[in-house]
Amino acid sequence: MEILLVLRVAFIEDTEVNNIRELCRKDTSPHPNYSTHDELLYWNGRLIIPKKHDLVQQILHEFHSSLLGGHSGVAKTVSPIAS
């Protein structure tokens, strides 16, 4: 399944994220840093992934275990993901 489709479904399943996304779509964003594009939710231009979604652990695993990430510690693993 395409990752963006997975995220769209995850947004619908996460009530809090979906409520924020719907408010943004109606131009009543709860905070000016939220935005939407193509049914996805962003914070300061960065794609939001619902906290409880399996994708969070998959991303952390990939960055931590890959040749580029390689067990550099928490700060060095999270930093490239956050950027």
Backbone as CSV, one residue per row, in Angstrom:
resi,resn,N_x,N_y,N_z,CA_x,CA_y,CA_z,C_x,C_y,C_z
1,MET,0.845,-1.184,0.000,0.000,0.000,0.000,0.892,1.248,0.000
2,GLU,0.556,2.201,-0.800,1.312,3.443,-0.879,1.297,4.168,0.463
3,ILE,2.446,4.697,0.849,2.594,5.313,2.172,1.631,6.490,2.383
4,LEU,1.394,7.284,1.364,0.485,8.424,1.537,-0.953,7.961,1.739
5,LEU,-1.322,6.879,1.094,-2.655,6.306,1.306,-2.766,5.771,2.736
6,VAL,-1.715,5.127,3.216,-1.690,4.633,4.589,-1.884,5.795,5.558
7,LEU,-1.207,6.909,5.301,-1.331,8.078,6.174,-2.725,8.687,6.118
8,ARG,-3.307,8.755,4.950,-4.668,9.301,4.844,-5.642,8.476,5.682
9,VAL,-5.515,7.165,5.619,-6.368,6.281,6.422,-6.075,6.486,7.908
10,ALA,-4.800,6.613,8.257,-4.412,6.822,9.661,-4.998,8.121,10.196
11,PHE,-5.042,9.161,9.378,-5.630,10.435,9.807,-7.098,10.264,10.138
12,ILE,-7.795,9.512,9.327,-9.228,9.294,9.555,-9.440,8.493,10.836
13,GLU,-8.568,7.525,11.092,-8.708,6.664,12.266,-8.318,7.364,13.566
14,ASP,-7.473,8.389,13.490,-7.038,9.118,14.682,-7.936,10.339,14.845
15,THR,-8.834,10.284,15.813,-9.846,11.326,15.990,-9.227,12.709,16.168
16,GLU,-8.212,12.815,17.013,-7.591,14.117,17.278,-6.969,14.706,16.018
17,VAL,-6.195,13.905,15.310,-5.543,14.388,14.082,-6.589,14.716,13.019
18,ASN,-7.600,13.874,12.902,-8.637,14.116,11.906,-9.393,15.408,12.202
19,ASN,-9.680,15.672,13.479,-10.368,16.923,13.844,-9.533,18.144,13.458
20,ILE,-8.238,18.089,13.727,-7.351,19.206,13.354,-7.326,19.378,11.844
21,ARG,-7.219,18.267,11.130,-7.185,18.320,9.654,-8.468,18.929,9.114
22,GLU,-9.607,18.536,9.672,-10.888,19.082,9.209,-10.988,20.578,9.509
23,LEU,-10.527,21.008,10.674,-10.533,22.443,10.988,-9.668,23.212,9.998
24,CYS,-8.527,22.674,9.654,-7.639,23.338,8.685,-8.304,23.437,7.310
25,ARG,-8.988,22.395,6.932,-9.675,22.394,5.632,-10.770,23.457,5.580
26,LYS,-11.327,23.805,6.750,-12.373,24.825,6.831,-11.803,26.209,7.134
27,ASP,-10.470,26.337,7.041,-9.777,27.604,7.329,-10.016,28.089,8.755
28,THR,-10.159,27.152,9.694,-10.281,27.496,11.109,-9.241,26.706,11.909
29,SER,-8.017,26.716,11.433,-6.934,25.956,12.047,-6.782,26.321,13.526
30,PRO,-6.574,25.315,14.396,-6.391,25.610,15.815,-5.051,26.294,16.118
31,HIS,-4.150,26.291,15.152,-2.847,26.941,15.317,-2.336,27.301,13.920
32,PRO,-1.711,28.469,13.765,-1.259,28.890,12.437,-0.181,28.001,11.817
33,ASN,0.466,27.157,12.598,1.506,26.282,12.045,0.943,25.046,11.359
34,TYR,-0.345,24.746,11.565,-0.973,23.622,10.883,-1.364,24.023,9.474
35,SER,-1.246,23.068,8.562,-1.736,23.268,7.197,-2.102,21.911,6.610
36,THR,-2.864,21.931,5.532,-3.221,20.697,4.841,-2.860,20.830,3.370
37,HIS,-2.569,19.703,2.780,-2.328,19.625,1.341,-2.593,18.187,0.930
38,ASP,-3.410,18.009,-0.082,-3.702,16.684,-0.623,-4.212,15.728,0.466
39,GLU,-5.103,16.236,1.326,-5.727,15.464,2.406,-4.753,15.038,3.508
40,LEU,-3.551,15.620,3.538,-2.561,15.320,4.569,-2.391,16.526,5.471
41,LEU,-1.953,16.312,6.695,-1.799,17.368,7.681,-0.318,17.643,7.920
42,TYR,0.022,18.922,7.997,1.416,19.340,8.167,1.535,20.297,9.348
43,TRP,2.705,20.312,9.966,3.061,21.274,11.019,4.338,21.954,10.546
44,ASN,4.284,23.248,10.340,5.437,24.003,9.813,5.979,23.384,8.531
45,GLY,5.085,22.879,7.696,5.489,22.301,6.420,6.004,20.870,6.503
46,ARG,5.966,20.277,7.690,6.426,18.894,7.875,5.233,17.974,8.061
47,LEU,5.256,16.879,7.354,4.162,15.925,7.394,3.987,15.349,8.800
48,ILE,2.753,15.330,9.273,2.444,14.768,10.584,2.094,13.302,10.426
49,ILE,2.640,12.485,11.322,2.284,11.069,11.387,1.643,10.859,12.754
50,PRO,0.425,10.330,12.797,-0.234,10.122,14.093,0.660,9.322,15.043
51,LYS,0.764,9.787,16.280,1.690,9.210,17.267,1.518,7.711,17.466
52,LYS,0.295,7.247,17.448,0.031,5.833,17.749,0.093,4.925,16.524
53,HIS,0.444,5.454,15.374,0.469,4.645,14.149,1.752,3.825,14.072
54,ASP,1.649,2.612,13.540,2.802,1.721,13.383,3.917,2.344,12.553
55,LEU,3.562,3.274,11.699,4.548,3.910,10.832,5.618,4.652,11.633
56,VAL,5.274,5.167,12.800,6.251,5.859,13.647,7.389,4.907,14.000
57,GLN,7.044,3.712,14.461,8.072,2.725,14.820,8.860,2.265,13.597
58,GLN,8.203,2.127,12.451,8.891,1.716,11.227,9.920,2.757,10.809
59,ILE,9.550,4.026,10.887,10.476,5.099,10.515,11.655,5.138,11.470
60,LEU,11.382,5.059,12.778,12.471,5.048,13.757,13.400,3.862,13.526
61,HIS,12.838,2.701,13.253,13.653,1.512,12.994,14.535,1.703,11.761
62,GLU,13.954,2.209,10.681,14.720,2.402,9.448,15.868,3.387,9.642
63,PHE,15.598,4.495,10.319,16.655,5.480,10.529,17.696,4.981,11.522
64,HIS,17.280,4.191,12.488,18.210,3.704,13.500,19.055,2.546,12.981
65,SER,18.465,1.677,12.164,19.144,0.455,11.744,19.803,0.545,10.378
66,SER,19.531,1.590,9.636,20.097,1.696,8.292,21.574,2.076,8.356
67,LEU,22.238,1.953,7.227,23.647,2.355,7.147,23.820,3.839,7.431
68,LEU,22.821,4.634,7.045,22.911,6.069,7.297,22.651,6.402,8.764
69,GLY,21.737,5.661,9.408,21.384,5.942,10.798,22.323,5.284,11.777
70,GLY,22.508,4.004,11.616,23.433,3.157,12.310,23.728,3.366,13.783
71,HIS,22.784,3.204,14.673,23.032,3.184,16.119,23.827,4.378,16.611
72,SER,23.430,5.555,16.246,24.148,6.771,16.638,23.612,7.373,17.930
73,GLY,22.632,6.763,18.519,22.028,7.313,19.725,20.706,7.985,19.398
74,VAL,19.961,8.298,20.440,18.612,8.846,20.274,18.633,10.180,19.540
75,ALA,19.450,11.121,19.987,19.461,12.469,19.392,19.837,12.420,17.917
76,LYS,20.835,11.635,17.572,21.258,11.575,16.169,20.298,10.779,15.298
77,THR,19.494,9.913,15.903,18.477,9.193,15.140,17.267,10.083,14.885
78,VAL,16.825,10.803,15.888,15.620,11.633,15.783,15.861,12.881,14.953
79,SER,17.026,13.455,15.016,17.311,14.711,14.326,17.032,14.662,12.821
80,PRO,17.549,13.663,12.058,17.249,13.663,10.627,15.785,13.366,10.316
81,ILE,15.123,12.624,11.200,13.698,12.338,10.992,12.892,13.613,11.158
82,ALA,13.233,14.412,12.140,12.507,15.653,12.418,12.726,16.712,11.365
83,SER,13.794,16.631,10.614,14.080,17.682,9.625,13.442,17.470,8.307
